[in-house]
Amino acid sequence: MLCTYARWGRHKAMQSFYSAVQERGITLSTAVYNFMLSSLQKKSLHEKVIDLWRQMVDKGVAPDRFTYTVVIHSLVKGGLCEEAFKAFDEMKKLEFVPEEATYSLLISSHTKDGKWQDALNLYEDMRSRGIVPSNYTCASLLTLYYKNEDYSQALSLFTEMERNKIAVDEVIYGLLIRIYGKLGLYEDAQRTFEEIDQLGLLSDEKTYLAMAQVHLNSGNAKRALDIIEMMKSRDIWFSRFAYIVSLQCYVMSENLDAAEVTFQALAKTGLPDSGSCNDMLRLYIKLNLTGRAKKFIVQLREDQIAFDEELYRTVVRIYCKEGMLEDIGQLTKEMVTNDSYKDNKFIQTFFKAICGEPLRYQKVKGNVASNQLDSTALGYLLRLYLECKDFNNLEEILKLLLETAGSMSVLTQLISNFLKEGDLSNVKALNDQVVRLGCSVDDATIASIIGIYGKEQKLKQAQDIFTAVADSPTCGKLIYNSMIDAYIKCGKPEAAYSLYKEAFKKGHDLGAIAISKVVYSLTTSGKHQEAKEMIHLSFQDNLELDTVAYNTFIKAMLEAGKLNFATSIYEHMLSKGVSPSIQTYNTLISVYGRGRKLDKAVEMFNLAYSSGMTLDEKAYMNLICYYGKAGKRDEAFSLFTRMQEEGINPGMVSYKIMINMYASAGLCDEVEKLIEAMQRDGCSLDNSTYLSLIQAYTKCLKYAEAEQTISCMRRMGIPPTCAHFNLLLYAFANVGMMSEAERVYKELVTTGISPDLACYRAMLRGYIDYGLVEEGINFFEQIRDTAEPDKYIMSAAVHIYKYAGKEPEASSVQDSMNNFGIPFLENLKVGAKMKIP
């Protein structure tokens, strides 16, 4: 009857009948007890299972393997783990072999309780009996290894599972993803996630969120957000934890709008956790939204969010930056009421500093010692008192900080923050206090301060900082280099040079970069002699120079016109075993090209090519320019073609160089072909290209085409300049076609362009060369009030006035020339190009 009731699940009837059996003193068999125990357990009536088990033991009924299996399960589920393990030990003493499920349950219990070694011992016992673990057991062990950071054992277990063909479920895959993430094997984690998806096992939000967290830990917010979006697209239910992870994704990607919406959604599930609140505050700080951060903190306080230490630190950081002394005091008083923070140095430092009497009095009384204070908190307090302009407390806090370990790193960080914010006033105030106390921050920080002052063009402030530490034995390379940079940025290259020499005399090797900067600065300021001296100095003292330094030296001497010295620098570079770069060869091509040593320029080009360097467009065009200047147009065009064959497409500048070279020689056809090629390559014609085309046409005496080009410019919306008209005007004047020149001149003026001196000279040259005296006089008198004093124009006027017999007018112009200190051109001749009958 009892077995029947148990089988039917009629537990009340079963228990009533059992009571009746007990009253009659009937002892039941183990099998009957097993029926009843099993039936009760199936309905999760674990307390009743345990009661029945105890009655069975009291009656002296011997349990069998099945009994122990059922009872141990209910004891664990009922929270009686010690009794469960006692039953387990009894079971083994009676030589009953526990089932895998029993081992699995007990291993899981030990894992949850943090008894990792006991769990491992159970697993070893199970394996020694030849029992193959289930995926549930493996999941417990993987959790254990994950929490214990024993990742090698976890991966080993996973390999064992594959060998024993143990089914891997989503839970185990999720753990494996987390383990890969901890090991930094982010791509392996992603591949595992994709494998779960392909197997159709991906359904639990925990797996999605595990993958998202791995991406977050790798710093890849985009991929983490992709996982969150995948969850949304598949209608995966979002738990509170899902909103927390989503918020972390949006914070990392600095998506403020999405972060705020997600935080609001999280708040609907209950009061937000302190970690999420901290995430939001950090985002506001990162985006420099201090106002919104302060409003957010007010809301947190109104909602009575429980602050943890990290949230307190972030809020206090904001309060200190804003000088909110009262708010810090109120929050700190609330925090110290929590006993868990009574030994927290950070919070207690704030409490002692703000909520008690001044720290200097507490120190005198022995109530506080430097080693009881948190250096980071003292750094925050420094900022607070700086913002409040409370220099008395500032000095006291600074003294205490300097007595603590790690004080310099705190000061350095605080000054670095001020520098990032551009707050030079607080940098100066804090640094002055440090110096007043006979201390100094590290070289890197001082160098940064000097560097910021240099960038802001505040040279005096930079000099003051440098002077304060210049005589210190710790003043080294970083500080000198920073001061040299400041001099250069403030346009004082000679001062930079002087400081470099001073540092060198003191035994400081400032390095090749410093030398390069000073030489470059001297060169760009026209101080070529000083640049040359510095180069000589570096050679004499056998300083170790790099390729960049040598390149700077060669270019400096090129710009100074000291071409022989530039080549000697190159030779010195080779003698020191320093490898030239493409920039070296490019500059040398210019050196030799400018020195009219075209063969040597070609040699440099070929040397660069044969060295296996990738020659760029600049290298080709540099040599092409010098070919053009030497009149070697065929060689130039050949090299231009070779450049294109090497796969280098000419840019606008390259085409212009080639066009200008052919235009100056009057080779119209070649210019037209190059312009067509340029347009095919997607380059549009501009002002200077049209100028070269007009030059080519006028040299070829194709005046109509030149005028059509000016008209074309207008149609294309490119306004012609005086230079474009001058080419045509000069061409007409040069051959005596003065009526055409006058027509072009009138068109130029009508267009609204102001004629320049070149225009005036061209017109007067035409009049004087072809003996058009009257026209020349009229033109001069027309322009004399608008044209600037010019040697040719005024000399031409004197000659034509004299030729016309107008001596007073000639004398008047000549007197003006004398007054302006303009020399008179004697060799001009009226009618020099007139044909003699």
JOZIHU-V557036 format. One record per residue. N is the residue number from 1. RES is the residue in one small letter. SS is DSSP state (alpha for helix, beta for strand, coil for the rest). Layout:
<<N | RES | SS> <N | RES | SS>>
//
This chain:
<<1 | m | coil> <2 | l | alpha> <3 | c | alpha> <4 | t | alpha> <5 | y | alpha> <6 | a | alpha> <7 | r | alpha> <8 | w | alpha> <9 | g | coil> <10 | r | coil> <11 | h | alpha> <12 | k | alpha> <13 | a | alpha> <14 | m | alpha> <15 | q | alpha> <16 | s | alpha> <17 | f | alpha> <18 | y | alpha> <19 | s | alpha> <20 | a | alpha> <21 | v | alpha> <22 | q | alpha> <23 | e | alpha> <24 | r | coil> <25 | g | coil> <26 | i | coil> <27 | t | coil> <28 | l | coil> <29 | s | coil> <30 | t | alpha> <31 | a | alpha> <32 | v | alpha> <33 | y | alpha> <34 | n | alpha> <35 | f | alpha> <36 | m | alpha> <37 | l | alpha> <38 | s | alpha> <39 | s | alpha> <40 | l | alpha> <41 | q | alpha> <42 | k | alpha> <43 | k | coil> <44 | s | coil> <45 | l | coil> <46 | h | alpha> <47 | e | alpha> <48 | k | alpha> <49 | v | alpha> <50 | i | alpha> <51 | d | alpha> <52 | l | alpha> <53 | w | alpha> <54 | r | alpha> <55 | q | alpha> <56 | m | alpha> <57 | v | alpha> <58 | d | alpha> <59 | k | coil> <60 | g | coil> <61 | v | coil> <62 | a | coil> <63 | p | coil> <64 | d | coil> <65 | r | alpha> <66 | f | alpha> <67 | t | alpha> <68 | y | alpha> <69 | t | alpha> <70 | v | alpha> <71 | v | alpha> <72 | i | alpha> <73 | h | alpha> <74 | s | alpha> <75 | l | alpha> <76 | v | alpha> <77 | k | alpha> <78 | g | coil> <79 | g | coil> <80 | l | coil> <81 | c | alpha> <82 | e | alpha> <83 | e | alpha> <84 | a | alpha> <85 | f | alpha> <86 | k | alpha> <87 | a | alpha> <88 | f | alpha> <89 | d | alpha> <90 | e | alpha> <91 | m | alpha> <92 | k | alpha> <93 | k | alpha> <94 | l | coil> <95 | e | coil> <96 | f | coil> <97 | v | coil> <98 | p | coil> <99 | e | coil> <100 | e | alpha> <101 | a | alpha> <102 | t | alpha> <103 | y | alpha> <104 | s | alpha> <105 | l | alpha> <106 | l | alpha> <107 | i | alpha> <108 | s | alpha> <109 | s | alpha> <110 | h | alpha> <111 | t | alpha> <112 | k | alpha> <113 | d | coil> <114 | g | coil> <115 | k | coil> <116 | w | alpha> <117 | q | alpha> <118 | d | alpha> <119 | a | alpha> <120 | l | alpha> <121 | n | alpha> <122 | l | alpha> <123 | y | alpha> <124 | e | alpha> <125 | d | alpha> <126 | m | alpha> <127 | r | alpha> <128 | s | alpha> <129 | r | coil> <130 | g | coil> <131 | i | coil> <132 | v | coil> <133 | p | coil> <134 | s | coil> <135 | n | alpha> <136 | y | alpha> <137 | t | alpha> <138 | c | alpha> <139 | a | alpha> <140 | s | alpha> <141 | l | alpha> <142 | l | alpha> <143 | t | alpha> <144 | l | alpha> <145 | y | alpha> <146 | y | alpha> <147 | k | alpha> <148 | n | coil> <149 | e | coil> <150 | d | coil> <151 | y | alpha> <152 | s | alpha> <153 | q | alpha> <154 | a | alpha> <155 | l | alpha> <156 | s | alpha> <157 | l | alpha> <158 | f | alpha> <159 | t | alpha> <160 | e | alpha> <161 | m | alpha> <162 | e | alpha> <163 | r | alpha> <164 | n | coil> <165 | k | coil> <166 | i | coil> <167 | a | coil> <168 | v | coil> <169 | d | coil> <170 | e | alpha> <171 | v | alpha> <172 | i | alpha> <173 | y | alpha> <174 | g | alpha> <175 | l | alpha> <176 | l | alpha> <177 | i | alpha> <178 | r | alpha> <179 | i | alpha> <180 | y | alpha> <181 | g | alpha> <182 | k | alpha> <183 | l | coil> <184 | g | coil> <185 | l | coil> <186 | y | alpha> <187 | e | alpha> <188 | d | alpha> <189 | a | alpha> <190 | q | alpha> <191 | r | alpha> <192 | t | alpha> <193 | f | alpha> <194 | e | alpha> <195 | e | alpha> <196 | i | alpha> <197 | d | alpha> <198 | q | alpha> <199 | l | coil> <200 | g | coil> <201 | l | coil> <202 | l | coil> <203 | s | coil> <204 | d | coil> <205 | e | alpha> <206 | k | alpha> <207 | t | alpha> <208 | y | alpha> <209 | l | alpha> <210 | a | alpha> <211 | m | alpha> <212 | a | alpha> <213 | q | alpha> <214 | v | alpha> <215 | h | alpha> <216 | l | alpha> <217 | n | alpha> <218 | s | coil> <219 | g | coil> <220 | n | coil> <221 | a | alpha> <222 | k | alpha> <223 | r | alpha> <224 | a | alpha> <225 | l | alpha> <226 | d | alpha> <227 | i | alpha> <228 | i | alpha> <229 | e | alpha> <230 | m | alpha> <231 | m | alpha> <232 | k | alpha> <233 | s | alpha> <234 | r | coil> <235 | d | coil> <236 | i | coil> <237 | w | coil> <238 | f | coil> <239 | s | coil> <240 | r | alpha> <241 | f | alpha> <242 | a | alpha> <243 | y | alpha> <244 | i | alpha> <245 | v | alpha> <246 | s | alpha> <247 | l | alpha> <248 | q | alpha> <249 | c | alpha> <250 | y | alpha> <251 | v | alpha> <252 | m | alpha> <253 | s | coil> <254 | e | coil> <255 | n | coil> <256 | l | alpha> <257 | d | alpha> <258 | a | alpha> <259 | a | alpha> <260 | e | alpha> <261 | v | alpha> <262 | t | alpha> <263 | f | alpha> <264 | q | alpha> <265 | a | alpha> <266 | l | alpha> <267 | a | alpha> <268 | k | coil> <269 | t | coil> <270 | g | coil> <271 | l | coil> <272 | p | coil> <273 | d | coil> <274 | s | alpha> <275 | g | alpha> <276 | s | alpha> <277 | c | alpha> <278 | n | alpha> <279 | d | alpha> <280 | m | alpha> <281 | l | alpha> <282 | r | alpha> <283 | l | alpha> <284 | y | alpha> <285 | i | alpha> <286 | k | alpha> <287 | l | coil> <288 | n | coil> <289 | l | coil> <290 | t | alpha> <291 | g | alpha> <292 | r | alpha> <293 | a | alpha> <294 | k | alpha> <295 | k | alpha> <296 | f | alpha> <297 | i | alpha> <298 | v | alpha> <299 | q | alpha> <300 | l | alpha> <301 | r | alpha> <302 | e | alpha> <303 | d | coil> <304 | q | coil> <305 | i | coil> <306 | a | coil> <307 | f | coil> <308 | d | coil> <309 | e | alpha> <310 | e | alpha> <311 | l | alpha> <312 | y | alpha> <313 | r | alpha> <314 | t | alpha> <315 | v | alpha> <316 | v | alpha> <317 | r | alpha> <318 | i | alpha> <319 | y | alpha> <320 | c | alpha> <321 | k | alpha> <322 | e | coil> <323 | g | coil> <324 | m | coil> <325 | l | alpha> <326 | e | alpha> <327 | d | alpha> <328 | i | alpha> <329 | g | alpha> <330 | q | alpha> <331 | l | alpha> <332 | t | alpha> <333 | k | alpha> <334 | e | alpha> <335 | m | alpha> <336 | v | alpha> <337 | t | coil> <338 | n | coil> <339 | d | alpha> <340 | s | alpha> <341 | y | alpha> <342 | k | coil> <343 | d | coil> <344 | n | coil> <345 | k | alpha> <346 | f | alpha> <347 | i | alpha> <348 | q | alpha> <349 | t | alpha> <350 | f | alpha> <351 | f | alpha> <352 | k | alpha> <353 | a | alpha> <354 | i | alpha> <355 | c | alpha> <356 | g | coil> <357 | e | coil> <358 | p | coil> <359 | l | alpha> <360 | r | alpha> <361 | y | alpha> <362 | q | alpha> <363 | k | alpha> <364 | v | alpha> <365 | k | alpha> <366 | g | coil> <367 | n | coil> <368 | v | coil> <369 | a | coil> <370 | s | alpha> <371 | n | alpha> <372 | q | alpha> <373 | l | coil> <374 | d | coil> <375 | s | alpha> <376 | t | alpha> <377 | a | alpha> <378 | l | alpha> <379 | g | alpha> <380 | y | alpha> <381 | l | alpha> <382 | l | alpha> <383 | r | alpha> <384 | l | alpha> <385 | y | alpha> <386 | l | alpha> <387 | e | alpha> <388 | c | coil> <389 | k | coil> <390 | d | coil> <391 | f | alpha> <392 | n | alpha> <393 | n | alpha> <394 | l | alpha> <395 | e | alpha> <396 | e | alpha> <397 | i | alpha> <398 | l | alpha> <399 | k | alpha> <400 | l | alpha> <401 | l | alpha> <402 | l | alpha> <403 | e | coil> <404 | t | coil> <405 | a | coil> <406 | g | coil> <407 | s | alpha> <408 | m | alpha> <409 | s | alpha> <410 | v | alpha> <411 | l | alpha> <412 | t | alpha> <413 | q | alpha> <414 | l | alpha> <415 | i | alpha> <416 | s | alpha> <417 | n | alpha> <418 | f | alpha> <419 | l | alpha> <420 | k | alpha> <421 | e | alpha> <422 | g | coil> <423 | d | coil> <424 | l | alpha> <425 | s | alpha> <426 | n | alpha> <427 | v | alpha> <428 | k | alpha> <429 | a | alpha> <430 | l | alpha> <431 | n | alpha> <432 | d | alpha> <433 | q | alpha> <434 | v | alpha> <435 | v | alpha> <436 | r | alpha> <437 | l | coil> <438 | g | coil> <439 | c | coil> <440 | s | coil> <441 | v | coil> <442 | d | coil> <443 | d | alpha> <444 | a | alpha> <445 | t | alpha> <446 | i | alpha> <447 | a | alpha> <448 | s | alpha> <449 | i | alpha> <450 | i | alpha> <451 | g | alpha> <452 | i | alpha> <453 | y | alpha> <454 | g | alpha> <455 | k | alpha> <456 | e | coil> <457 | q | coil> <458 | k | coil> <459 | l | alpha> <460 | k | alpha> <461 | q | alpha> <462 | a | alpha> <463 | q | alpha> <464 | d | alpha> <465 | i | alpha> <466 | f | alpha> <467 | t | alpha> <468 | a | alpha> <469 | v | alpha> <470 | a | alpha> <471 | d | coil> <472 | s | coil> <473 | p | coil> <474 | t | coil> <475 | c | coil> <476 | g | coil> <477 | k | alpha> <478 | l | alpha> <479 | i | alpha> <480 | y | alpha> <481 | n | alpha> <482 | s | alpha> <483 | m | alpha> <484 | i | alpha> <485 | d | alpha> <486 | a | alpha> <487 | y | alpha> <488 | i | alpha> <489 | k | alpha> <490 | c | coil> <491 | g | coil> <492 | k | coil> <493 | p | alpha> <494 | e | alpha> <495 | a | alpha> <496 | a | alpha> <497 | y | alpha> <498 | s | alpha> <499 | l | alpha> <500 | y | alpha> <501 | k | alpha> <502 | e | alpha> <503 | a | alpha> <504 | f | alpha> <505 | k | alpha> <506 | k | coil> <507 | g | coil> <508 | h | coil> <509 | d | coil> <510 | l | coil> <511 | g | alpha> <512 | a | alpha> <513 | i | alpha> <514 | a | alpha> <515 | i | alpha> <516 | s | alpha> <517 | k | alpha> <518 | v | alpha> <519 | v | alpha> <520 | y | alpha> <521 | s | alpha> <522 | l | alpha> <523 | t | alpha> <524 | t | alpha> <525 | s | coil> <526 | g | coil> <527 | k | coil> <528 | h | alpha> <529 | q | alpha> <530 | e | alpha> <531 | a | alpha> <532 | k | alpha> <533 | e | alpha> <534 | m | alpha> <535 | i | alpha> <536 | h | alpha> <537 | l | alpha> <538 | s | alpha> <539 | f | alpha> <540 | q | alpha> <541 | d | coil> <542 | n | coil> <543 | l | coil> <544 | e | coil> <545 | l | coil> <546 | d | coil> <547 | t | alpha> <548 | v | alpha> <549 | a | alpha> <550 | y | alpha> <551 | n | alpha> <552 | t | alpha> <553 | f | alpha> <554 | i | alpha> <555 | k | alpha> <556 | a | alpha> <557 | m | alpha> <558 | l | alpha> <559 | e | alpha> <560 | a | coil> <561 | g | coil> <562 | k | coil> <563 | l | alpha> <564 | n | alpha> <565 | f | alpha> <566 | a | alpha> <567 | t | alpha> <568 | s | alpha> <569 | i | alpha> <570 | y | alpha> <571 | e | alpha> <572 | h | alpha> <573 | m | alpha> <574 | l | alpha> <575 | s | alpha> <576 | k | coil> <577 | g | coil> <578 | v | coil> <579 | s | coil> <580 | p | coil> <581 | s | coil> <582 | i | alpha> <583 | q | alpha> <584 | t | alpha> <585 | y | alpha> <586 | n | alpha> <587 | t | alpha> <588 | l | alpha> <589 | i | alpha> <590 | s | alpha> <591 | v | alpha> <592 | y | alpha> <593 | g | alpha> <594 | r | alpha> <595 | g | coil> <596 | r | coil> <597 | k | coil> <598 | l | alpha> <599 | d | alpha> <600 | k | alpha> <601 | a | alpha> <602 | v | alpha> <603 | e | alpha> <604 | m | alpha> <605 | f | alpha> <606 | n | alpha> <607 | l | alpha> <608 | a | alpha> <609 | y | alpha> <610 | s | alpha> <611 | s | coil> <612 | g | coil> <613 | m | coil> <614 | t | coil> <615 | l | coil> <616 | d | coil> <617 | e | alpha> <618 | k | alpha> <619 | a | alpha> <620 | y | alpha> <621 | m | alpha> <622 | n | alpha> <623 | l | alpha> <624 | i | alpha> <625 | c | alpha> <626 | y | alpha> <627 | y | alpha> <628 | g | alpha> <629 | k | alpha> <630 | a | coil> <631 | g | coil> <632 | k | coil> <633 | r | alpha> <634 | d | alpha> <635 | e | alpha> <636 | a | alpha> <637 | f | alpha> <638 | s | alpha> <639 | l | alpha> <640 | f | alpha> <641 | t | alpha> <642 | r | alpha> <643 | m | alpha> <644 | q | alpha> <645 | e | alpha> <646 | e | coil> <647 | g | coil> <648 | i | coil> <649 | n | coil> <650 | p | coil> <651 | g | coil> <652 | m | alpha> <653 | v | alpha> <654 | s | alpha> <655 | y | alpha> <656 | k | alpha> <657 | i | alpha> <658 | m | alpha> <659 | i | alpha> <660 | n | alpha> <661 | m | alpha> <662 | y | alpha> <663 | a | alpha> <664 | s | alpha> <665 | a | coil> <666 | g | coil> <667 | l | coil> <668 | c | alpha> <669 | d | alpha> <670 | e | alpha> <671 | v | alpha> <672 | e | alpha> <673 | k | alpha> <674 | l | alpha> <675 | i | alpha> <676 | e | alpha> <677 | a | alpha> <678 | m | alpha> <679 | q | alpha> <680 | r | alpha> <681 | d | coil> <682 | g | coil> <683 | c | coil> <684 | s | coil> <685 | l | coil> <686 | d | coil> <687 | n | alpha> <688 | s | alpha> <689 | t | alpha> <690 | y | alpha> <691 | l | alpha> <692 | s | alpha> <693 | l | alpha> <694 | i | alpha> <695 | q | alpha> <696 | a | alpha> <697 | y | alpha> <698 | t | alpha> <699 | k | alpha> <700 | c | coil> <701 | l | coil> <702 | k | coil> <703 | y | alpha> <704 | a | alpha> <705 | e | alpha> <706 | a | alpha> <707 | e | alpha> <708 | q | alpha> <709 | t | alpha> <710 | i | alpha> <711 | s | alpha> <712 | c | alpha> <713 | m | alpha> <714 | r | alpha> <715 | r | alpha> <716 | m | coil> <717 | g | coil> <718 | i | coil> <719 | p | coil> <720 | p | coil> <721 | t | coil> <722 | c | alpha> <723 | a | alpha> <724 | h | alpha> <725 | f | alpha> <726 | n | alpha> <727 | l | alpha> <728 | l | alpha> <729 | l | alpha> <730 | y | alpha> <731 | a | alpha> <732 | f | alpha> <733 | a | alpha> <734 | n | alpha> <735 | v | coil> <736 | g | coil> <737 | m | coil> <738 | m | alpha> <739 | s | alpha> <740 | e | alpha> <741 | a | alpha> <742 | e | alpha> <743 | r | alpha> <744 | v | alpha> <745 | y | alpha> <746 | k | alpha> <747 | e | alpha> <748 | l | alpha> <749 | v | alpha> <750 | t | alpha> <751 | t | coil> <752 | g | coil> <753 | i | coil> <754 | s | coil> <755 | p | coil> <756 | d | coil> <757 | l | alpha> <758 | a | alpha> <759 | c | alpha> <760 | y | alpha> <761 | r | alpha> <762 | a | alpha> <763 | m | alpha> <764 | l | alpha> <765 | r | alpha> <766 | g | alpha> <767 | y | alpha> <768 | i | alpha> <769 | d | alpha> <770 | y | coil> <771 | g | coil> <772 | l | coil> <773 | v | alpha> <774 | e | alpha> <775 | e | alpha> <776 | g | alpha> <777 | i | alpha> <778 | n | alpha> <779 | f | alpha> <780 | f | alpha> <781 | e | alpha> <782 | q | alpha> <783 | i | alpha> <784 | r | coil> <785 | d | coil> <786 | t | coil> <787 | a | coil> <788 | e | coil> <789 | p | coil> <790 | d | coil> <791 | k | alpha> <792 | y | alpha> <793 | i | alpha> <794 | m | alpha> <795 | s | alpha> <796 | a | alpha> <797 | a | alpha> <798 | v | alpha> <799 | h | alpha> <800 | i | alpha> <801 | y | alpha> <802 | k | alpha> <803 | y | alpha> <804 | a | coil> <805 | g | coil> <806 | k | coil> <807 | e | alpha> <808 | p | alpha> <809 | e | alpha> <810 | a | alpha> <811 | s | alpha> <812 | s | alpha> <813 | v | alpha> <814 | q | alpha> <815 | d | alpha> <816 | s | alpha> <817 | m | alpha> <818 | n | alpha> <819 | n | alpha> <820 | f | alpha> <821 | g | coil> <822 | i | coil> <823 | p | coil> <824 | f | coil> <825 | l | coil> <826 | e | coil> <827 | n | coil> <828 | l | coil> <829 | k | coil> <830 | v | coil> <831 | g | coil> <832 | a | coil> <833 | k | coil> <834 | m | coil> <835 | k | coil> <836 | i | coil> <837 | p | coil>>
//
